Amino acid sequence: MPIVAEITTTAGATGWDAFLEGSILGQFQQSAAWAGVKAVEGWDGLCMVLKREGRIAGGAQVLHKRTRFGRLAFVNKGPVVEPGDMETREEALRQLVTLQRREGWRALLVQGPDGDPDGLEPLRRHGFVEERLMNIIDSTLMIDLGDGWEAVRGRFRRKARRNLRPVADDPLTVVEGGEADLETFFELMRNTCRRQGVRPNPGRIEGLRAMWEGFHPQGRIHVPFVERRGRKVAGGLCFCFRDRVTFWKKGWDPEGGGSTVNFVLTAEVIRWAAERGYRWLDFATLDRDIAQAMARGEEPPEDLTDRRDFFNLSFGGQAHLLPGPMIRLANPVAALGYRLATSGPLLRRAQRVLRRLAVN
């Protein structure tokens, strides 16, 4: 049967989010709610829906914006097509290339869904090359919750178990945050980012409010806090989509208890997800070299203890290598320049400039 393509604004894409919920490859970054979040940062959304006999067979949400380098489009965790349906996948890529030409996008960036078995070769056939400049996350640490909370807790490493022992004269409590607590979380997160020398994402409180408005009505957001004597000293923000809880952001006050409150917060997020029947807890990041070493069963890098990933690894988990981001440049001369810039001494300079786009 022929495949029919429908191109609408994200808000007009009837049935798309329901399709994502039912797809093994569906993730929150392809949802209408996420498009609403990114709109605060100046991104516009288009949704390409592919139908066969009136039913959605696949598609992609495309975020696009004007940058100093021209118009950029980003398909984050898409296109979403059922594994093995190569006809629909090919049509999705053809439609994306057509959209790039029609909309005048200078660059089209695509990072496929986690665990996509069809690989990168279809993208290469349509003129995409590996993207190496923007520092897009391409590996992550995930905890399998399938055995239940007690089994998962039993796999925590000694450092985590030690920091989770209760202290009688210094009780910590965990509370569920609401809309009124978003500003508190934002300050905790922003101050933590400043200490770590990274840019907060989102950079404005309006971004958090958009997350709440988009994800809370469906129960897809979780904002826990750790309190010490009634004061919130650590907080986290999680997205809940399909069988996964993504521990997306966190922040803490170093004067409120140091690393102990972080251990309590993280363990609580894991417990919460496990007891509600989710299969996976996703930390949403892991350095690629660490992930590769874990996947091969090798010793981790020597400087592991100096990295932020070392904390998350205290809770166990598995390394997952994600599809690498791919980019298609509309101008052949620019495409040649890109290849040169990503293969020589200009690479690091180009990385510093382009990472400011913060597409994640």
Secondary structure, 3 states (H helix, E strand, C coil): CCEEEEEEEHHHCCCHHHHHHHCCCCCHHHCHHHHHHHHCCCCEEEEEEEEECCEEEEEEEEEEEEECCEEEEEEECCCEECCCCHHHHHHHHHHHHHHHHHHCCCEEEEECCCCCCCCCHHHHHCCCEECCCCCCCCEEEEEECCCCHHHHHHCCCHHHHHHCCCCCCCCEEEEECCHHHHHHHHHHHHHHHHHHCCCCCCCCHHHHHHHHHHHHHHCCEECEEEEECCEEEEEEEEEEECCEEEEEEEEECHHHCCHHHHHHHHHHHHHHHHHCCCCEEECCCCCHHHHHHHHHCCCCCCCHHHCCHHHHHCCCCEEEECCCCEEEECCHHHHHHHHHHCCCCCHHHHHHHHHHHCCC
